Amino acid sequence: MKGLRTLCSIGLFASLLTSADTGQAAEATLAAPIDFGSIELYPGGDTIVIAAEHGHATPTASRSVITGGSSGRIRLTSADVEHVEILYPDSLVLTAGGRQVVLTDIGLHSQYNGVGVDLLGGGLPVDVHVGGRLDLRTGGSPGNYSGTMSLQFNFY
């Protein structure tokens, strides 16, 4: 039996932020969405992970075949030296028509979770890679699943 094909892409909101300390503009922009690629799901189900906690990552699975895909990437910049705390959601529902799958462990599989990142100022960019985990069960419906994730950035 052939598995199902699922493409999961997640767009991240880009936003213009203002530093609480200086009133200077800081920016978080979407450089690349999370893309779980095209998944040929093993008939018994599988867990697909993008482990981006150390930087760029591609999807992995124990039994399914994945073509393409990569971690999401957000570019942070600031005119001033800043420490940025990033708050990731616990989960995100991805939909395709009336069907859905849930992305979990987003913070666990993303960079700077719980420790934050330092920006050097002067508009120098720092890229943050975002990952997560999909638990796909037997009998899941094929389709292009998508959703929009909101992240919170606290500049200090």
Secondary structure, 3 states (H helix, E strand, C coil): CCCCEEEEEEEECCEEEECCCCCCEEEEEEEECEEEEEEECCCCCEEEEECCCCCCCCCEECCCEEECCECEEEEEEECCCEEEEEECCCEEEEEECCEEEEEECCCCCCCCCCCCEEECCCCCCEEEEECEEEEECCCCCCEEEEEEECCEEEEC
